[in-house]
């Protein structure tokens, strides 16, 4: 465990050296500032909340809805940037000289790959914590309504990136490059995942039974990053009785299988 922690810290240091923490921090600070300005200059809207006929539960849903909209919009942007930022972590580790130094240390290959993977995930976790907590404090202060369940966005969005990071991990191990991994991950996140999330509607426009079956298979074997954030997260916050926790289960199985496959590839890889 100590070796994995050392590699995680090394990876975070590597990302910090690339000024990525600073870039994310600036973007988050600007976003939080913009939200604060919108609320500060929207005193009429805030006063209307105070004097409206909405009960506490209705007001809570409105405030949570505002926080969700801001967080989800920015989280998509952050994930896109995080994919680009993390794509080269594995290829850079596999460079001749660098990998020799790592393997010369008393550390196993599984510990090494786990630390690099978790380092990228931790990077997203830290940045999302700053962003979400900042938005939560600003919005909650102005509406004087503190719904701490909004902070669930931190682990949910981090988990989403952890799923996407599997594509970068395996692709980096197989190709020793970052380009293919970025292309695959961006395509899945931007194009394929939303299609799978809307597979019931999409199926109505498909005549081929084979394509419909293919769509269903892909839905259950690939991580549902779109549904986890856009559907499950909202269902939990809005206290929906029929939360689709099975989507998290399917995606967790993908994560376990993906990590296991990456361990196998790295153990067998000739370096």
N, C-alpha and C positions, 0 to 999 in steps of 0.2 A: 504493500500500500504506500509505503514511504517513497519508493521509486516512482510510482505513478504520480504522486503529488509533486515530486521534483520535476518530472517532465511537463506536468500541467503548468507549473510556475515558469518553466523555461519557455513554453509555448506562449504564455501571456506576455512574457518579457519580449519575445520575438515580435508579437503583434504590437506591443507598445513602441518598440523601436521603429516600426513602420508608421508611427504617428496615427494608428487606427483608433486607439482609445481617444485621442484628442479630437479626431474627426467626428466620431460618434458623439462625444461629449458636446461638441459645438452644435451639431445638428439637434441633439436633444434639448439643449439649453434654449436654442432659438425657438424650437417647437413649443416648449413650455412657456416661454416668454410671449409668444404669439397668442396662445390660449389665455394667458393672464391678461393681455391687452384687450382681447375680445370680451372677456368677462368684465374687466374694469370699465370698458366703454359701453357695456350693455347693462348699465344700472337699471334702466327702465324694465328690461326683461327680468332682472333679478327681483326688483320690487314687485313685479306682477306675480312672481312665484310666491312671495311672502303674503300677498293679499288675495291670492286666488282661492277658488273653492276646492282646489285639489286637496285630498287627504294625504296623510304622510306616505302611504304605500304608493300612491300615484305619483307624488313628487319624487319619491325614491327611484321609481322606474324611469322617470324623465331624466333625472341626473345621471343615473347609471347608463342610460342610453347615450347621453352626451359623452360620457367618459369612454364607453365602448367604441363609439364612432371615431373619436380622436385616437385612441390607442390602436385600434385595428388598422386605420389608415396609415399611421406611422410605422406600425410593426411590419407591414408588407414592405415598405421602403427599407426598413432596417434589415429584414431578412435578405432582400435582394443584394444589399451592400455586404452583408455578412457572408453570403455565398461567394462573392468575389474575393473578399478578404481572406477566407479560409481555404480557398481552392488550392493554394500553393503550399499549404502546410505539410502535406505528405510528400509531394514531389521534391520539395526543398530538403526534407529529411533524408530522402533516398539518394541525394547527390553524393558522388564519390568523394570521400574525405569526411563529409558530415556523418554519413551512416557508419563509417569505420570508427569514428570517435564514439558514437553512441554504443556500438556493439562491443567496443573494447571495455566498456564499463560493466560492473556486475549487475546487469539488468536484462531481463528476458525480453524476447521480441513481443510477447503479448503485453507486457508492462509498457513497453515503448509505444506501441500502436495505441494502447488504451489511453496513455497520457496525452498523446498528440490529439486524439479524437476528443477527449474530455476537455482539453485546453481550448479548442475551438468552441465547444458548447459553453464552457465557463465564460468565455469572452462575450458571448451573446447574453448570457444570464446577467452578468454585471451591467452591461449597457442597458438591457431591458429593465433592470431593477431601477436604475437611475431615471429612465424615461417614465415608467409607469408610476413610480412613487411621486415623481415631480408633478405629473398630470393629476394624480389622485389628490395631492395636497392642495394644489391650486383650485381645482374644481370644488373639492369638499369645503375649503375655507370660504369660498364665495357663496356657496349655497347653504353653508352651515348644515350639511347633511353628509355624514361619514359612513359610507358603505364599504367596509374593508374587504368584502368579497371581490371587489374589483381587482385587488392585488393578486387574485388567482391568474390574472393575465400573464404574470411573470413566469410561473412554471409552465403554463399552457403554451406560450409562444416559444419558450426555451425548448420544450419537448418537440414542438413543430420543427425547429431548426435541427434538433438532434436527429430527427428522422431524415431530413434532407441531407444532413451531413454524411449519412451512410453512403449516398451516391458519390459524394466527393471522395470519401475514404476508399471505397473499392476501386473507383476509376483511377485514383492517384496511384494505388498499389499496382494496378494492372498496366498502366500506360507510362508511369513515372512523369506524367505531365498534368497540367491543370485545365487545358482547353476543353477536352472532351467532357470532363467532369462538370465544368460550368455549364456547358451546352445542355447536357442531360438534365442537370438539376434545375436550370432555368426553365427548360421545356416542360418538365414535370410540374413545377410550382406554378408557372404562369398559364400553361395550356392544358395539360392532361388532367391535373388534379381537379380543376373546376368542371371539366367535362365529366369526370367520374362522379363528382358530387351531384351532378344533375343528370345522372344516367337514366333515371326513370323518364324524364322529359326527352332526353336525347334518343332513347329507344323508340319513341313514338315516330321518329323521323327516319328510322332504319328499317329497311325491309328484310335484310339478310339476317336469318336466324343465327348464322355463325358469328356475325359481328356483334349481335346482342349478347351471345354467350361469352364472347371475348371480352366485352365491356364488363360483364358481371364478374368474370374471373379476375380481371385487372383490379376491379373495385375491392375485392377481398384479399388479394395478395400484395397490393401496394399500399403504402401508408396514406391515410385520408387526411392530409395536412389541411386541406381547404375546409372540410367538414368539422375537424376538431376545433379550429379557431372560430369559424363563422357560425357554426351550429351548436356544438356541445358547450362551448364557452358561454354563449348567449343563453342557452337553456339553463345552465347552472346559475348564472347571475339573475335571471328573471324568474328563478325558482319554478321552472317547468317540471311537471311531475313525470314526464316521459323523456328524461335525459338519455341520449344515445351513448351510454358508456361503452357499448360493444365496439364502437369505432376506435376508442382508445385501446381496447384490448387487442383488436386486430393489428393496429399500428405498433403496439408494444411487441407483439410476436415478430413483426417485420424487423424491428430494431434488434431483437435478440438474434434472429437468424442472420441479419446483415453483419452484426459484429462478429458472430461466430465464423461466418464466411471470410471476413477480413483477417481474422486471426489465422485461419487455415492458409489463406493465400500468402500471408507474410511469413509464416513458419516454413512454407515450402519454397519461397522465393530465393533464387540464387543471387546473392549480393556480392 
